[in-house]
Amino acid sequence: MIEPLIGGCLIGLGSLIAMAASGKIPGISGVIAKVITPVAKTDVLWRIVFLAGLVAGAFLVFQISPATQRFTIPGGRVLITVGIAAFLVGYGARVGGGCTSGHGVCGIGAGAKDAICYTCVFMATGALTVFLWNLFTKTGGLAG
């Protein structure tokens, strides 16, 4: 499948354009934080447009790509699972001084050593989470 490659290239290109246009790293946690508690009123509009584009892009992909319909959360616990995940990601982003997009996409591209370290932690944690998810939710695992 070529879609992940295309998506990754578009994310990188979009981040590069956003950074060049604004002079700021377009990490999602930082963008959201400064919409909620803005430093300057002139700094809010591009952040709102950026976030609206993320939501609109995700909505568009969900409408046109059948592959997005394959992911489900067993047992109808979607809101609880997504709520816990959102809390953990938000908390981790505040503790780590940025999120996966800020560190992983922009920080690594800029050669920041702390971003490389944080991204390794993100990836290891993600791999462990998937392993545990599969272990506890699939037939034949601890839950099956």
LODREN-111199 format. One line per 3 residues: number of its first residue (from 1); their letters; for each residue x, y negated, z negated of N, C-alpha, C. Coordinates in steps of 0.05 Angstrom, whole numbers. Example, Ala and Ser with C-alpha at 12.3 -4.5 7.8 and 13.67 -1.06 7.14 Angstrom:
REM LODREN-111199
1) as) 264 114 -156 246 90 -156 264 66 -156 | 257 45 -142 273 21 -143 258 -1 -157
//
This chain:
REM LODREN-111199
1) mie) 17 24 0 0 0 0 18 -25 0 | 11 -43 16 26 -68 19 14 -90 2 | -10 -87 -7 -23 -109 -22 -8 -119 -46
4) pli) 4 -101 -63 20 -111 -85 44 -129 -77 | 57 -121 -55 79 -137 -44 69 -164 -35 | 48 -164 -20 37 -190 -11 28 -207 -35
7) ggc) 15 -194 -54 6 -209 -78 29 -221 -93 | 50 -205 -97 74 -215 -111 87 -238 -96 | 89 -236 -70 101 -258 -54 84 -283 -56
10) lig) 57 -280 -55 39 -303 -58 41 -316 -86 | 44 -300 -106 47 -310 -134 73 -326 -135 | 95 -315 -125 120 -329 -125 119 -355 -109
13) lgs) 107 -354 -86 105 -378 -69 88 -399 -83 | 65 -390 -94 48 -409 -108 62 -422 -132 | 77 -406 -147 92 -417 -170 113 -437 -161
16) lia) 127 -430 -139 147 -448 -128 135 -474 -119 | 112 -473 -106 99 -497 -96 89 -514 -120 | 77 -500 -140 67 -514 -164 90 -527 -179
19) maa) 112 -514 -181 136 -525 -196 147 -548 -180 | 149 -546 -154 160 -567 -137 141 -592 -138 | 115 -587 -138 96 -609 -137 94 -623 -164
22) sgk) 96 -608 -186 91 -620 -212 116 -625 -228 | 137 -610 -221 162 -611 -237 159 -596 -263 | 138 -580 -266 133 -565 -291 130 -536 -284
25) ipg) 137 -519 -304 134 -490 -300 105 -483 -303 | 93 -470 -283 65 -464 -284 58 -438 -298 | 67 -435 -323 60 -412 -339 32 -416 -349
28) isg) 16 -395 -348 -13 -398 -354 -17 -406 -383 | -3 -395 -402 -8 -403 -430 -2 -432 -435 | 19 -442 -422 26 -471 -425 6 -488 -411
31) via) -4 -480 -388 -24 -495 -373 -49 -497 -390 | -58 -475 -401 -83 -475 -417 -79 -491 -442 | -56 -488 -456 -51 -503 -481 -52 -533 -476
34) kvi) -42 -542 -454 -41 -571 -449 -67 -581 -436 | -86 -563 -429 -113 -572 -422 -128 -576 -448 | -124 -558 -467 -138 -559 -492 -128 -583 -509
37) tpv) -102 -586 -511 -90 -608 -526 -71 -624 -507 | -82 -641 -490 -65 -654 -470 -46 -674 -482 | -23 -676 -470 -2 -696 -478 -9 -722 -465
40) akt) -17 -721 -439 -25 -746 -425 -49 -739 -407 | -68 -758 -405 -92 -753 -389 -85 -748 -360 | -64 -760 -350 -57 -756 -322 -46 -728 -316
43) dvl) -40 -714 -337 -28 -687 -335 -49 -665 -335 | -74 -672 -339 -95 -652 -342 -107 -642 -316 | -111 -660 -297 -125 -653 -272 -112 -630 -257
46) wri) -86 -631 -253 -73 -610 -238 -75 -583 -252 | -76 -584 -279 -78 -560 -295 -106 -547 -291 | -126 -564 -291 -154 -554 -287 -157 -543 -259
49) vfl) -146 -556 -239 -147 -546 -212 -132 -520 -210 | -109 -518 -223 -93 -493 -223 -109 -470 -235 | -121 -475 -258 -137 -454 -271 -162 -446 -255
52) agl) -175 -466 -243 -198 -461 -226 -190 -443 -202 | -167 -449 -191 -157 -433 -169 -151 -404 -177 | -141 -400 -201 -137 -373 -211 -163 -357 -213
55) vag) -183 -370 -225 -209 -357 -228 -222 -352 -201 | -221 -372 -184 -233 -369 -157 -219 -347 -141 | -193 -346 -143 -178 -326 -128 -184 -298 -138
58) afl) -186 -295 -165 -193 -269 -176 -221 -261 -168 | -239 -279 -168 -267 -274 -160 -268 -265 -131 | -253 -279 -114 -252 -272 -85 -241 -244 -81
61) vfq) -219 -238 -95 -207 -211 -92 -226 -190 -101 | -240 -194 -123 -260 -174 -132 -283 -171 -113 | -289 -191 -97 -311 -189 -78 -303 -175 -53
64) isp) -278 -178 -44 -270 -167 -18 -253 -141 -20 | -244 -133 -43 -227 -110 -45 -240 -87 -61 | -246 -65 -47 -259 -43 -61 -241 -31 -83
67) atq) -215 -34 -81 -197 -22 -100 -201 -34 -128 | -211 -58 -130 -215 -71 -156 -238 -58 -171 | -255 -43 -158 -277 -31 -171 -270 -5 -185
70) rft) -245 5 -180 -237 31 -192 -231 30 -221 | -223 7 -231 -215 5 -260 -239 3 -277 | -241 21 -296 -263 19 -316 -252 25 -344
73) ipg) -266 15 -363 -258 20 -391 -278 40 -402 | -269 64 -410 -288 84 -419 -303 77 -444 | -327 87 -446 -343 84 -470 -358 57 -472
76) grv) -358 41 -451 -372 16 -452 -361 -4 -471 | -335 -3 -478 -323 -21 -497 -308 -44 -483 | -319 -54 -462 -305 -73 -446 -299 -99 -461
79) lit) -320 -110 -474 -316 -136 -488 -297 -133 -511 | -299 -112 -526 -281 -108 -549 -252 -104 -539 | -248 -87 -519 -222 -82 -508 -209 -107 -496
82) vgi) -225 -122 -480 -214 -146 -468 -209 -167 -489 | -227 -169 -509 -223 -189 -530 -197 -184 -546 | -192 -158 -553 -168 -151 -568 -143 -157 -550
85) aaf) -145 -149 -525 -123 -154 -506 -117 -183 -503 | -138 -199 -500 -135 -228 -497 -122 -241 -522 | -130 -232 -546 -118 -242 -570 -89 -235 -571
88) lvg) -82 -210 -566 -54 -201 -567 -37 -216 -547 | -47 -219 -523 -31 -234 -502 -28 -263 -511 | -49 -275 -520 -47 -303 -529 -28 -307 -552
91) yga) -30 -289 -572 -12 -290 -595 17 -286 -586 | 21 -266 -569 48 -261 -559 60 -284 -543 | 43 -297 -528 52 -320 -512 60 -343 -530
94) rvg) 46 -347 -552 53 -369 -570 79 -363 -585 | 81 -338 -594 106 -330 -608 130 -330 -590 | 126 -321 -565 148 -319 -546 154 -345 -531
97) ggc) 138 -366 -536 143 -391 -523 136 -391 -494 | 117 -374 -486 108 -372 -458 97 -345 -453 | 86 -343 -429 72 -318 -421 87 -304 -399
100) tsg) 75 -282 -389 87 -267 -368 91 -283 -343 | 73 -301 -337 77 -317 -313 98 -338 -316 | 99 -351 -339 120 -371 -344 148 -359 -345
103) hgv) 151 -338 -361 177 -325 -364 183 -306 -340 | 164 -289 -333 169 -269 -313 171 -279 -285 | 154 -297 -278 155 -307 -250 173 -331 -248
106) cgi) 168 -352 -264 184 -376 -261 211 -375 -275 | 211 -364 -299 236 -364 -315 257 -346 -303 | 250 -323 -294 270 -305 -281 279 -318 -255
109) gag) 261 -330 -240 268 -344 -215 288 -366 -220 | 286 -379 -243 304 -401 -250 330 -390 -264 | 331 -364 -269 355 -352 -281 357 -356 -311
112) akd) 335 -361 -325 336 -366 -353 340 -339 -368 | 361 -338 -384 367 -313 -399 345 -305 -418 | 333 -324 -432 311 -317 -451 287 -306 -435
115) aic) 282 -317 -412 259 -307 -396 264 -278 -387 | 289 -272 -380 295 -245 -372 291 -226 -396 | 300 -234 -419 297 -218 -444 267 -214 -450
118) ytc) 251 -236 -450 223 -234 -456 209 -216 -435 | 216 -218 -410 203 -202 -389 209 -173 -393 | 233 -166 -402 239 -138 -408 222 -128 -431
121) vfm) 217 -145 -451 199 -137 -473 170 -134 -463 | 161 -153 -446 134 -150 -434 131 -124 -420 | 150 -117 -403 149 -93 -387 149 -68 -404
124) atg) 167 -67 -424 168 -44 -442 142 -41 -457 | 132 -63 -467 106 -62 -482 84 -53 -464 | 83 -63 -439 63 -54 -420 64 -24 -414
127) alt) 88 -14 -410 92 14 -405 83 31 -429 | 90 22 -453 82 37 -477 51 36 -480 | 39 13 -475 10 11 -477 -4 30 -457
130) vfl) 6 31 -432 -6 49 -413 -3 78 -422 | 21 85 -432 26 112 -442 6 119 -464 | 3 101 -483 -15 106 -506 -44 107 -497
133) wnl) -51 89 -479 -79 88 -469 -85 115 -456 | -67 124 -439 -72 150 -425 -72 173 -445 | -55 172 -465 -54 193 -485 -80 196 -500
136) ftk) -91 173 -508 -114 173 -525 -141 172 -511 | -141 167 -485 -167 165 -471 -172 186 -449 | -152 200 -441 -155 220 -419 -161 247 -431
139) tgg) -175 263 -416 -181 290 -424 -155 305 -427 | -152 320 -447 -128 335 -452 -108 321 -470 | -112 295 -475 -95 280 -493 -105 284 -522
142) lag) -96 268 -539 -104 270 -568 -134 267 -571 | -147 251 -554 -176 246 -556 -192 268 -543 | -179 284 -525 -194 304 -510 -193 331 -522
//
